[in-house]
Amino acid sequence: YQETPVARTYNALVREAVAAAIAEQPAGRRLRILEIGAGTGGTTAAVLPVLPPERTEYVFTDISPRFVNQAKEKFREFSFVRHELLDITRDPEAQGFAPNAFDLVVAANVVHATPDLRRTLANVQRLLAPEGTLVLYEAMHPQRFSDLTVGLTEGWWSFTDHDLRPDYALLSHPRWRALLGDLGFTNATVLPDEHAPGILAQQALVLARAAPQLANTPAVLPSPLVGEGPGVGGPPWLILADAAGTGCRLAAALRDRNERAVIVTAGSAYRTLAEDRVELDPTRPADFARLLADHAGGWRGVLYLWGLDATLTEETGPATLLAAQEAAVGGALHLVQALARSSGADSPRLWLVTRGAQAGGELDGCVAPAQASLWGLGHTLALEHPELRCVRVDLDPASSGEAEIAALVAELRQTDAAEDQVALRGAGRRVRRLVRAERAAAAAEPLRFPAEASYLITGGLRGLGMLVAEWMAERGARHLVLTGRSAPSPDAEAALARLASAGVEVRAVQGDVADYERMAEILAEAGRALPPLRGVIHSAGVLDDGVLLLQSWPRFETVFRPKVLGSWNLHLLTRDLALDFFALFSSGVGLLGAAGQGNHAAANAFLDTLAYYRREHGLPALSINWGAWAEVGAAADHRLAERGVQTFSPAEGLRAFERALQLAAAPRPRRQLAVLAVDWQQVFAALPPGAEPPLFRELVRRAGQSGTPIAAPDGEPHLLEQLAAALPNRRMQLLQGAVRRLAALVLGVGDAQRVDLHQPLQELGLDSLMAVELRNRLGQAVGHTLPPTLLFEYPTVASLTSYLASEVLSLGGTDAASARAVAELRGEAIPLSEDDLASLLLKKLEHIEAANQ
């Protein structure tokens, strides 16, 4: 494709055609060029040197990750080249390519290799700007050499448009001109024409222009919306609109851009109100499934704004709060389940929109804890369903009207897909980062609790709560109220006896912190019998783990009751008391997310923002995102260990708690702190340098400045690099070994060889949480987002390898050796090997030579 005389001749013609097209562009205008099916880069190498680097964006694409990775190295000196995967037979918008985005599209010996020329060229049209130039380098007539090489492969005969190509993959000069004209291209020209002598007639350049901009069609904006389609003909946006009108105003703004939008509002039953308006019940999962079934054409993107209705005031009671959480968080859960089950790996992008759910540095004046739980859910959603590319966007509480809508539309146009946690504040855009707390000078004296005060610890009759109670007694506390839903265990009874013998007055009371009346009764009794309440520690919690696809709102409510309702009840019941501290025991899961703990993450995110809410109202508060305690409380956060978060001892945890209370009482009090023992090597070990999630970038930068390595490479190249460097007949073995090792890692099997290639992984102990982790690890290894049902459809190492090879990496279609290995895994008839193919070709050529003699 690069060095043969014919290739050099026609690549030079392509270069001249590109140069001519550039010369027609206005001086100084930025050039946007897309090459489709660029393969080994033969044509690319001819074109790049004539392009003006200061004003060119050249996108090299191919269906094969191997060719794309090789091109990154081959063309590294050309800084204006971007490398992407693209299958031109599929909808380019669904693959992240904006419509009308390119002035020039180049394809060398590619288009004829697609099953349906009309569909392929229609996709090309959608990518070309109005009057953009199409440059095709195509074979025109049957050639004996092609028949004996690529003609022996199945792909050569895969065309399905038999009205255009009844018995051969190639089109003649006249048929190319006719086809392009029928599809709306203008000025279709084939050079040289069909009368050219000899070898020049066998191949040709096909040139054409896209249709001009129609008078009634708005000009394409220079920075199109993510996933944007070709005007009103593209799929609509799905907007789950809030009751206050933000969603409807957003829909109007999108329609002003000639974009379609379907508005969904919350109601009591499923009703189609108009062609572009639906009402459904947020509590009914079936309504969401019906919505997607009724609009099966797909979505440009999904915007979830129901969280904006979850408002919280000092008059909000527990029942109202829980109902708001069910509508906002439960509705999001049901939406995600419907999207994941209906869309697979080609899902639309999901935006979760809140207002005031995040405190942007200094207090914003209107913090919304009831919406923060949606962010917590989003953290787990991003881990379990990366195919949804979930973005959490927090609107400015101080903004409204046109400014707010303009900021939100601008956010939809952001091209930095990695930033998925964003707060819009004024004219700025803030992104979420995890930063190390500054080390303050240690307090001169250890923390002491006055004997003439009393302290409340919820969840205090077991585990972490009881540990903290004993520590406080050691530090001077003499009056404790410990609550729990269940009676004290034998271990707790022994601890209570130790406290009593130390002279501590302990009121061990059974009571559900989610029950407002019961907690009011407990606090009233304590107020009559004990010294004034000076501190609250809320450590109560319960788990109900499960992947989001298997979750339900009742299971979420189980987790929400002690965390969300319990913390709100404590706030309401103590807001008029002169407290020294109000400590909320949150979790690192609320900060980072964890597969299988979406409800836990959402509930703890509420606690985190409640701390800011209280501070905003002049009340003490601190939320602590605890990691995993080694001997107590570890069960609550065991999923963090999968993300590289280690356990710490009770003594270490108590020292951290003491320091946190001191920081909360400092002149510039902390409102939220995370206590995490993190193995950053493990966190980033599977990622190439610079590919860490944006949340951790500040930690990586600071660690680099201090000379601490974050993720030192182990010297082993990543899987795609290994596949690219391997001989064709080794690639399937490499891929299978990688799949097997990852399966063994997730299953906790030390020796990967113990994982049978053909045994369902579920029989080896793979559960739903492990399936999520394995799917994510495999997706990271092959550089693709994989469908949620991957492990259900391909339950063995062999079937997983076969799927990844043929459907994701296209190993089965790039060489016969790989195809042979794929067939072996599938149990199919084995195709010709490379040696077989070479031998057959040699025999054919010898036969032809003998016949000619």
N, C-alpha and C positions, 0 to 999 in steps of 0.2 A: 504493500500500500504506500510505500514511500520511495524505494530505491529502483524499482524497475523502470525502464524507459517510458512505458505507457503511464505509470503512476506519476513520474516526474513531469511529464507533459501536461497531464490533466490537472495535477495539483498546481502547476504554474498558471493554468487557465483560471482555476478557482481564485488564486491569489490576485490575478489581474481583474477578475470580476469584482472581488471585494474592494480592491483599490479604486475601481471606477465608481462603485456605490458610495464609498467614503467621499470621493471628490464631489459628489452631488449634494452632500450634507452641508448645511450652513456652517461657516467658519466658527470654530470654538464650541460647537454643539457636542455634547457627550455622546459617544457611540456605544450602543448596546448590542453585542453580538452573541449569538447562541450557536454552538455547534452541537448537532445531535448525532449520537452514535459515533463519537470521535475515535473510539477503539484504540489502536496503537499510536494515534497522533500523527499519522503521515501527512494528512492535509493540514492539521494544526501547525505543524512545523513549517509548512510553506507559507501560511498566512500570517502568523504572529509577527515576523520581522517587519512587515509593511504597515503595522498599525501604530498610530500615535499613542504612546503609553500614557501620556498625561491626561487624555480624555477618552480612554477606552475602557469598557468593562467587557471582558470576554469570558463567557461561561462555557467551559468544557464539560460535556455530559456524555454519559454512556450508561447502558443498563448494567454493566458489569463493575462491581466494586474493584476488581483487580485492575482493570484498565484505568479507572479513575485514580486509584492510588499510585499506579505507575506514572500517570501523567503529572501528578503533583511533584514527583522527583524530576521527571524529564523536562518540565517547563518551569522549574522553580525560579529561574532568572527573570521570568516575566511576571512582575508583581501585580499586574492588572488582570491576571487570569484567576478565575474561581472555578472550582471543580465540584460537580454535583452529580448525583445519580438521577437519571430520567429514563423512563420507559415511554416513548412517544406514542405507543399504542393505547396508553391509558390516559385518563383525564390529567393534564398537567397541573391544573389547579389543586387537585387532591394531593399532588406531590410537592406542593409548595411554590409553584411557579405562577407568578401574577400574569394576568392577561395583557396583551398589547404592550409587552414590556421590552421588546427587542426590535431594533431597526433592521437587523440582518440575521437571517437564519441560514446556516450552512449545514449540509448533510452529504457525505461522500459515501456512495454505495451502501446506503442504509434503507431508504424508503421502500425499495422493491422487496426487502427482506421482511416486511411486516405483513400480517395476514390480510388487512383491508386497507387499500390505498386511500379510499375516500375518508375513512375514519382517521387515518394517520395524518393526512393533509389538512383535515378539519382541525385537528389538534395543533398543527403547525400554524394555521391561520389564527387561532386564538392567542398564540404567543407573539405573533407579529404585530407591530404598530401599524396604524393606517398608512398605506403606501410603502410599507417596509419591503425589503428585497429578500427573495428566496433564491438561494443558490444550491442546486442539486448537481452532484456528480454521479452519473448513473450509467450502467451498462445498457445497451440498446438492443442487441441481437444475441441469440444463442451462440455460445462459444464452446468448442470441444473441450478446452482445458477446464473451463468452469464446470462442465457436465461431469468430468472425471474427478473433480476435487470437491467443491462445495455441493455439486449436484448429487453426490452420494450421501449427503446429510439430510436428515428429516426436515430441518428448518427451511431448506431451499424450496420444498414443496408444500409449505404450510399455508399458502395463500388461500383465502376463502371467497374472494371476490371474482368468481368464475365468469361473470358477465364481462368483466374487464380483462381477466387473464384466464382464459379457458383451460390452457394446458401448459403454460410456462410462466415463470416468475417475472419476466421482463416485459416492458412496454416499448413499442416503437416510437420514433420521433413524432409522427402525427398523433398517436394516441396520447402522448404526454401533453401535447398542446391542447388537445380537445378536453382532456380530463381537468387540467388546470382552469381552462375557461369555464367549464361546467360548474366548478367549485367557487367561482367568483374572483379568481386571480385575474390580473390584467397583464397585458404585454408579455404573454408567454412566448419564450424563444428557446430554441434548441440549437446549440452550437457545438461542433460543426453540424450542418443539416444532413439529412438522410442521403444526399448525393455525394458526400465526401468519399474520397477513394480509400481503398484498403482498410487498414486497421483503424483509421480515424472514424470510420462509420460504426465501429463496434461500441464506442463509448461517447458520451457527450455531456456538455453542461446544459442544465435546464434552468433557465432564469425566468422569474416572474415577480410581479408586485402584488402585495395585498391590496384589497379594495380600499379606496380613499375613505376618509371620515365622512359619514353621512351628515347632511345639514342639520338634522334634528337629533343628532347624537352628541352628547357632551364630549369634549376632548378628554383624553385619558390623563389623569393626574400624574405628575411625575413620581409620586410616592404612593402607589396603590395600596389598598387595604390588603391585609394578609388573607390569602385564599380567595381574592376577589375574582369574580367571573366576568364574562363579556357582557356588561350592561344588564338589561332586564332579562336576557336569556339565560343568565347563570342561576345557580341555586340561590334560594333566599337565606337571609339571616333568620335564626330562630331566637326570639327575644322573649324571655319569661319576665314580664313587665310588672313592676311594683305598682301599688295602689296610688302612690303620690304622683305618678306621671313621668318619672324619669325615663322609664323604658319606652313609653309612647313618644316622648320628645326625641329619644335616640333613633327610634324607627323613622320618624319624620326627617331627621337629619340624613339618615342613610338613603331614604327615598329621594331626597334632594340631589343625591349623587347618582341617581338612576339605579339604586340598589333596591331589591325587593326585601321585604321583611314580613315574617309571620309573628304576630303578637299573641302571647299566651298569658291569660290572667287566671288568678286563683278564684275558684268558686266551689259550689257544692256538688257539681256533677259535670260530666263531659258534654260540652255543647259546641257545635260549630256556629259561631255567631256571624261570620262572613268568610269570604274566600281566604282572607289573610288574618283572621282573628278566631281564636279558640279559647274556651274556658274549660278548666278541668279542676278536679279535686286533688290538692297536693298530698292528701293522705292515702290516695289510691294508686299503687304502682301500675295497675292495669291501664289507668288513664294515660300515663306517659308512654307505655308501649303502644297504645292506640294512636297517640299523637304522631309517633314516628312512622307507624304503619300507614296512616292516612296521608303522610307527606314523604313518600318513599324515594323521591328524587334526590335526597341528600340536602345538606345544609352548608352554606358558606362558613358559618361559625355559629356557636351557641352562646348566648349571653344570658346569664342567670342573675336577675336583679331582685328576686323575691326577698333576698336577705335585707334589702333596704327597708322593708316593712317591720323588721324586728327591732322596735324601739323600746327603750327602757327609761323609766322615770322613777322618782322616789315614791310614786304612788302605785307602781306596778306590783301586783301581788304574785305569789308563786304560781298559781294556776294560770294566770295570764302569760307569765314568762314561759311556762312549759308549752302552752299552746303556740306561742310565737316561735319557739324552737322547733316544734314539730313542723310548722308550715315552712320555715326557712331551711333548716338543716335536713328535716325529713324529706322535703320536696327535692332538695339537691341530691340526696341519696337515691331517691326513686328515679330522678332524671339520669344520673350516672349509670344506674343499673340498666335502664332502657337503652342508653347510648352504647354501652359496652356490649350488650347482647345483640344489637342490631347492626353495628357499624364495623366491627372487627378492627383490623389494623389501619383502615382508611377512615378513621373517625374524624368528624369535624373538631376544630379546636374549641375548648370550653373556657369561658371567662366567668369567674365568680366575682360579682361586683358588690362591694360594701361601701359604707360611708362612716368613717370614724372608728373602724374596727382595729386600726393600728394607731398607736401614738407616735407621731412623726417627730421624734426628738423632744423638744419642749412640748408641754401639754397643748393640745389643739383647741381646747375649749368645749369639746363635745365628743367625748370618747364613748363608744358604743359597744359594751361588752356582749350584748345579745347578738351582735353580728360577728363578733370575733370567733365564735365557735365554727362559723362557716370557713374561716381561714384554717383552723385546725383540721377540719375535714379535708380541706384542699391539700394539706401536707401529706396525708396518707393517700389521697386520691392520686397525687403525682407519682407516688411510688408504686401503687398497685395498677394504675392504668396510664402509663406514659403515652399511650396512643392518643389520649385526649389532650395532651400538651396543656394541662390546666394552668391558667394564669389567674392569680388573685390580684384584683385591682381595688384599692381603697380610695374612694373619692374624698375630696376635701370637705370637711364639715362646714368650713366657712364659705364655700362656694355654692352656687346654685344657678339655675336658669341656663342661658346660652353658654356661659363660660364653662360650666360643668360638662355640658354635652360636647362642646368643642374639645375639651381636654380628654374626654372618653373616646371620641372619634379619633383623635390624634394617637391615643394609646393603641387603638386597633391597627393603626398604620405603622406601629413600631416594627422594625425589621430585625431587632435583636431578640430572637426567639428564646434565648437562654434566660433572660430576665423574666421570671415568672411570679415574682412577689413585688408589687409596685404600689406606692402610695403617691397620689397626685396631690400636691400642696401648692396653692397659689399658681404661679406660672412654672413651677418646677416639678420634677419627677424624681421621687426618691425610691431607691431600691433597698430591699432588706438585706442586712448583713449580720453575721454573728461575729462579735468582737470580744477579745479578751478584756475582762474588767481590769482597770488600772489598779495596780497594787498600792493600797493606801498604807500609811504607817500603822503599825499594830497599836491597839489600845494599851495604855499604860497598865490598866488593871483588868483582870478577867471580868466578864459580865456577871453581875449579881442581880438576883430578883428580890425585891423587898418582901420581908416577912408579913407586912401589914396589907398585902394585896392578894387577890385571888386570880387564878388563871384557868381558862377553859381550853381543853384539848378535845376536839371531836376525833372520833376514831382512836380514842385514848385507851381503850380496854384491851388492845392487842398490838403486836408488831411495833411499827415505828412510833405510833403515838405513845405507847407505854415506855419505849426507850427514852423519848424526849421528856416524859414526865419524871422519870428517875433522874435524868440529868439536871432538870430544873430544880429538883429537890436538893441535889448536891450543891447547886448554886444559890441556895437560900430560899427558894419558894416553899411556903408552908401551907398554902391553901389551894388545892387543885380540884377542878371539876372535870372528870373524865367521862365522856359519853361514848356509847356504842349501841348498835342495833341489837347485839346479842349479849347474853350474860358473859361475864369474864371466864376465860378458859382457866384450866388449872395453873398454867404458867403465869397468867395475869393475876390470879388470886395470890400466888406466891409473891409477885412483885408488889401487889397492894399491901401485903403483910409487911414487906420490907419497908415500904414507905411509912406505914403506921408506926412501926417500931422506931423509925428515925424521927418521929414527932411531926409528921406531915398529916394534916387533915385532908383526907381525900373523899370526895363524894363521887362514887362510881355509879353512874345512872344509865339505865337503858333508855334509849330514845333515838328515833330516826331524825337526823339533822335535816332531812327534806320535809319534815312535818313541822310547819311553822308554829302551830298551836302547842305541840309538845315541847319544842325548843323554848318558846316563850315561857312555858310553865317551869322548865328546868332553870332558866336564868332568873326567873322571879324568885324561886325557892332559894337559889344560891345568894341572891341579893339580900334576902332577909336573914340568912344564917351566916354569911361569910363577909369578909372585908370587901371593899369595892373591887369590881372586876377591872384589871389593868392590862390584860393581854389575852388574845385569842389565837389559837393555832388550829387551823382547819386541815386535818390530815385524813379525814374519812374518804373512802373511795371503794369502788367495786369494779370488777372487770366482767366483760362479756365479749371476748375476742372472736373475731371472724372476718374473713375478707368481705369487702363491700358487696360483692355479688350475692353473698349468702346472709347479709345483714337485713334487719328490719327495724322499723321505728321502735317497737316495744323493747328490742335489745338496746337500742340507743338510749331509750328512756331509763332503762335500768342503770346505766352508767351516768346519765345526766342528773338523776335525782340527788345523789349525795354531793356531786361536784357543783353543778349549776344551781339547783334549787337550794342546796345546803349553804353554799357561800352567800347567796343572795339573802337567805333567811338570816344568817349571822350579821350581814351588813345592816339589814333593816332593824334588827333587834339590838344592835350595839351602837348605832350611829350617834346616839345622844350621850354616850358614855365617854369619859376621859381616858381613853386607852393609850398605853405606851406603844403597843404594837398590835398588828393584825396580820398574822402570817398565814399565807395560803400555800399549802404544800401541793404544788403543781408537778408536772412531769416533763422530762426532756422530750417525751413523745409529743407533747403539745407544741414544742419548739421545732422539732425535726420531723415529726411524723414517724410512723412505723407500720409496715404491712400488717394487716389483721387487727389494727387498733384504731380504726377511724373514729369510733365513738369516744375512746379514751383521749385521742388527740383533740377532738372538738371540744370536749368538756373541759379539758385543762386549758385550752386557749381562752375560754371564757374567764377562768380564774386570772390568767395573766392580765387581761385587759380590765378586769374588775379592780385590780390593784391601782391602775392608772385612774380609773373612774373615781375611786375613793380619794386619791391624792388630789384630784381635780376639785373635789368637794371639801378639801381641807382636813381630811381624815387620814390617819396613819394606815399604811398598807404596804406589804411586800409579797410578791409572788416568787417562789423559788422553784425553778424547773429542775427537779432532782433527777439525777441519773440513777443507777442501780446500786442500792445498798447491799453489801455482801451477805448479811445475815438476817436483816429485816427489811421488808418492803421490796426485796428484789423481784418478787413475783409480779409486782405491778408493772415493772418496766423491763421485763426480760427481753422484749423485742429489740431494745436498744443495743443489746450485745451484737445483734446481727449487723449493726451499722458501725461497729468498732468502738462502742462505748463500754468501758470496763467497769467493774464493780469497785466500790471503796468500802473500807471497814466502818463499823459504827463509830469508832473513835474519830476517824477522819471526817465522817459526815457531821458529827456533833461539833467539831471544831469549825467546819464550814458554816454551820447554822449560827454559831456564836458570831462569827465574822459578819454574816449576812445581817443579823439583827443590829450589829453596830453600824454597818453601812446604811441601814434603813433609818437610823437615828442621827446620821451625820448632817451637817449644815446643808449639803446638797444630797438629800436622801435618795437612795436607790429604790426603784419601784419594782424592778424585775431583775433577778439574777439566775443564772444557770450554774449548777454544780455538777460537772461532768468530768469523769476520768476517761479521756479519749485517746485511743491509739490511732493517731493520724495516719500512720503507715497503713493500717488496715482499712481505714476509711477511703484512702485514695489509691490503694495498691492496684486496683483494677483499671485505673484511668490513666491515659497518657498525660504527660506533663501539660499543665495549662487547661485541662479539661474538667477540673473540679467544678461542682455546682457553684453558681454565683454566691449563694448564701455563705460559703466558706472562703471566698476570695480574700477578704481582709485578713483572716487568720493565716492564710497561706503567705500573703505579702509580709505580714509581721514576722512570721516564723523565718522567712527568707532573710529578712534584715538581721535577725538574731543569729543566723547561721545554723538554725535547727532544720535539718532536712524534713520535709513533710512526707513526700512519697518517693523515696529514692528508687529509681528504676532497678529492676532485678536483672537487667541485661537480656531478658527474653522478649523478643518482638511480639507485638500483638497479633491476634489470629489472622486478621486480614493481611498483614504484612507477611506472615508465614505462608499463607496461601498464595500470595502474589509471587513470592520468591521460590516456591516449590515447583518441582517438575509436575506436569499434568497428572501423571499416574500416581502421584503421592498426595494430591490435594484431598481426596475423599478420606484417606486414612488419617490425615491431619485433622480434618473437620470432625470425623467420628471420635478421635481421641479427645479433642477439646470438649465435645458434648458429653462424653463419658466422664471426664474429669470434673466438669461443672456439676453434673448430676450427682457424682459421689460426694462432692463438697457440700452440696445442699442437703443431701441425705445423711451426712455425717459418717460416711463410709470411708475408712482410712485408705484402703486399697481400691483404686478405681476399677481394677480388673474384676473385682467381685460384682460389679454391676453388669448383669447379663444384657447383651445387646438387644435381645428380643423379649425380655421380660417386662411387663408393664411396671413402670416406676411406682405406681400406687401399691403394687404388691410388695415393694421394698420399703414402704412406709411414707411415700410422698403424700402429704396432705395439701389442703387448699392453699395454706400460707406458703408452704415450700414450692408449690406450683407457681405462685406469683414470683417468688425469689428466683427460681430457675429460669422462668421466662424472661425476667429482667436481665439476668446475667447473660443469657444467650443473646438477647437483643443488643446488649452492650458489646458483646464479643463480635457480632457480625455487623454492627453499625446500622441496625434497622429496628424500628418499633414492631414488635410481634403481636399477633392477635391475642386477646384475653383467653380464648379457648384453646390455645396452642397445646397444652399438656393433656387436654381431653381428647383432641383430635389425633394427636401424635404421641401416644403414651409410652413409647419405648425409645431407647437411644437410637436404634436403627431407623425408626420412622421419623424421629426428629432430624437426624442427619440427612435423610433423603429429602425431607421438606426444605430444610435450609439450603441444601445443595441445588435443588432444582427450582424452587419458588422464590428464594431470597437472593442467593449468590449467583444463580445461573451457571453453576459449575457443570451441570449436565448438558448444557447447550454450547459450551465453548470449546470442548475437545472430546474426542472419542474415548480417551482413557477415563475421563471423569464420568461420561455417560455410562461407560461400562460399570464403574463402581456404583453409580446410582442404581442401575438395573440389578446389580447383585444384591443390594440392600432391599430392593423391592421384591426380589424373587422373580424378575421378569427375564425374558430372553436377553442374552448379552449381545450388545451391538459390536461392531468391528472395533478392534483396538487401533491405535495409531500405526503399529507395525503391520497389522492386517491391511489397513487402508493403503499404506505405502506399497506393500507387496502387490495388492490388487491394481493400484495405479500403474506400477511398473509393468505388470503383465499386460494391461490394456494398451500402454504405449508401445510395448514390443509387438503386440498383435497388429496395431495400426501401422507400425513401421513395416512389418512383414507384408501386410496387405498392399501397401503403397509400392513395395518393390515388385 
